[in-house]
Amino acid sequence: MSQSNANHQQANNQQANDQQTAQASEYHIASFVAQAPPQLVEALSHFVNSYQGCEVHGHSEQGKIVFTVEASSQKAIAKIVDQIRLTDEFLSISPVYHQFLTEPQAPVTTEVN
């Protein structure tokens, strides 16, 4: 996973840059199910959790890992998942759900005298 660590740092840096340039009013969340060898589930769960915006919500003894990725754009989520996929230990990663929300702009108020 040493190559993965370099990719991991690059993905976190890129996500930070993407979030700074993305519209502040957009919020994306996507969930995934990954399959890994059962003996590596704990280590790979920690690996996924180490990515900014990622959270493992559960895993099974059979090797399934359920996690979400939160970011300011679909592109940022795709970059993170692509970096996670580069880890040879994962057998597969499948998307389950993707949602994005846009926050309404704050109303402009003017004072009337």
C-alpha positions in Angstrom: 0.0 0.0 0.0 3.0 2.4 -0.2 2.0 3.6 -3.7 -1.5 3.9 -2.3 -0.2 6.2 0.4 1.3 8.6 -2.1 -2.0 8.5 -4.1 -3.9 9.0 -0.9 -2.1 12.2 -0.1 -2.5 13.5 -3.6 -6.2 12.8 -3.5 -6.6 14.6 -0.2 -4.7 17.6 -1.6 -6.8 17.6 -4.8 -10.0 17.3 -2.9 -9.1 20.4 -0.8 -8.3 22.3 -4.0 -11.5 21.2 -5.7 -13.5 22.2 -2.6 -12.0 25.7 -2.7 -12.9 26.2 -6.3 -16.3 24.5 -6.3 -19.5 26.3 -5.7 -19.9 26.7 -2.0 -23.6 25.9 -2.3 -23.3 22.4 -3.6 -22.9 19.3 -1.4 -22.5 15.7 -2.7 -22.7 12.4 -0.8 -22.3 9.0 -2.4 -22.3 5.5 -0.8 -20.3 2.4 -2.0 -20.0 -1.3 -1.2 -16.5 -2.7 -1.5 -15.4 -6.3 -1.5 -12.1 -7.2 0.0 -10.4 -10.4 1.2 -11.8 -11.0 4.7 -8.4 -10.9 6.4 -7.9 -7.4 5.1 -11.2 -5.8 6.0 -10.0 -4.1 9.2 -6.9 -2.6 7.6 -8.8 -1.5 4.5 -11.6 0.0 6.6 -8.9 2.2 8.3 -7.4 3.0 5.0 -10.8 4.3 3.6 -11.5 6.2 6.8 -8.2 8.0 6.4 -9.4 9.9 3.3 -10.9 13.3 3.9 -14.7 13.1 3.5 -14.8 9.3 3.7 -16.5 7.3 6.5 -16.9 3.5 6.8 -20.3 2.7 8.2 -19.9 -1.1 8.5 -18.1 -4.2 7.4 -18.7 -7.9 7.4 -16.6 -11.0 8.1 -17.2 -12.0 4.5 -15.2 -8.9 3.3 -17.8 -6.3 2.5 -17.2 -2.7 3.4 -19.9 0.0 3.3 -18.7 3.6 3.1 -19.7 7.0 2.1 -17.8 9.9 0.5 -18.8 13.5 1.0 -17.4 16.3 -1.1 -18.3 19.6 -2.9 -18.6 18.0 -6.3 -19.2 14.8 -8.2 -15.7 15.1 -9.7 -14.1 15.3 -6.2 -16.0 12.1 -5.2 -14.9 10.3 -8.4 -11.2 11.3 -7.8 -11.3 9.9 -4.2 -12.9 6.6 -5.3 -10.5 6.3 -8.2 -7.6 6.6 -5.7 -9.2 4.0 -3.4 -9.7 1.7 -6.4 -5.9 1.8 -7.1 -5.4 -0.2 -3.9 -4.8 -3.7 -5.2 -6.3 -5.3 -2.1 -9.9 -4.3 -3.1 -11.6 -6.9 -5.2 -14.4 -4.5 -6.3 -16.1 -1.2 -5.4 -19.7 -0.6 -6.4 -21.6 2.6 -6.2 -24.9 2.3 -4.3 -26.3 5.9 -4.1 -25.4 9.4 -5.0 -27.2 12.6 -4.0 -26.4 16.2 -4.3 -28.0 19.2 -2.6 -27.8 22.8 -3.5 -28.3 25.3 -0.7 -30.4 28.3 -1.5 -28.5 31.6 -1.7 -29.0 33.8 1.3 -31.6 36.4 0.6 -30.3 39.9 0.0 -31.7 42.3 2.5 -31.8 46.0 2.2 -32.6 48.5 4.8 -35.5 51.0 4.1 -35.5 54.2 6.0 
